[in-house]
Amino acid sequence: MKLVILLLSAALTGIPSPAPAEDKATAAVAAASSCNNEDQTGVPVARLRAIARGFSLPGWTDRWPPRAPDERMLAQLRTMGLTHVRLPLLLERLSPAFSGPAVIAQSLQQTDHAVEILLQLGYAVTLDMHPAERFQELHQAEPDQGLAILAEVWQRLATRYANTAPDRIFFEILNEPSVPSPIWLEQGPQIVAIVRRAAPDHTIIYGPAFYQRYEALQALTPLADPNIVYAFHFYDPMAFTHQGQTWGRDPPPSVGRIPFPAGLADIEPLIRRLQQQGQSEAAESLSEQFREPWTPQTIDRIFAGVADWAASHARPVIVNEFGVLSFRADPQSRAAWIRAVRTAAERYCIGWTHWEYADGFGFVRRTGSRETIDPVVGPALTAPLGSTPVP
């Protein structure tokens, strides 16, 4: 299979070790040529390399007061080969439908500040339109009104950043569109056209509805605009990646210590416990999700399917969200799953952006104002991968 998809900028096998920290990012860029060194997708190769390995950074540009990261940690991660930061922007703080002029101005200035710091550190930056429930509920109830709000925000934002370097700033149209797929298939291209008129040279990040799942991406017909990177999110199996979550019922917040890799036999004691507690629906969901084993090979097959879609359409792809909630997960299993996703992405030259930085899904630990890399999970994202292929 001839891969024409996203180039990784990873610290792959073959990078000398040990190497001076300041040389690691340069070596990672050189290693990306093992995937593809030709511009065959409509997106310049340099841009694909720039967004090849990254992380989302919520809290800095999507809330007030902002929670700024430690710039020393950002600099350290850059020297370790991470190339890209995805900045979530809270739509509700940028739209006059939800916020007043002072809040909007405050949010734009904070975004300018974060972008300036990240560019100085050598990162590529994606401005990720990441709404909360207020916009999502409105968009579902009144799709046309939601479209108008989204269009107004992007007209202003794309115009504001139109003169930035197109190789360094990327525009992500909408995180996990909440409207049904047929509606987003009509609305998404309209927003792309608005951004393209305001910023004709910048690359757009675009994903499908239905939580941006890989199945939705594989069912998508690419847009005519060639300067687009297609994004999907990966959190399967949800019972593993979201164990301990406190905002829903599936899996129940009490579920934890699910191993990875794992099959049905590995989690049968947990299923029995849920049944004994009267949580038959959760037990059934868990049984269904692990009916087939979840292993690195399972993940590899899924990413191979995404790679086939990308190759057949000559379009670049990025998995720009993946991660495991830390609340009740075994750290070693959590790291194994993250490493498996990263390995599959890099094997198929699919760029990746971990969700997220230092919150529940994070790989950086915060103790007061001090930040350190999680000693178990962090290396799954930053250490060079081995050369043994996944069978």
Secondary structure by P-SEA (a helix, b strand, c coil): cccccbbbbcccccccccccccaaaaaaaaacccccccccccccaaaaaaacccccccccccccccccccaaaaaaaaaacccbbbbbbcccccccccccaaaaaaaaaaaaaaaaaaaaabbbbbbcccccaaaaaaaaacaaaaaaaaaaaaaaaaaaacccccccccccccccccccaaaaaacaaaaaaaaaaacccbbbbbbbcccccaaaaaaccccccccbbbbbbbcccccccccccccccccccccccccccccccccaaaaaaaaaacaaaaaaaaaaaacccccaaaaaaaaaaaaaaaaaacbbbbccbbbbbcccccaaaaaaaaaaaaaaaaaacbbbbcccccccccccccccccccccaaaaaaccccccccccc
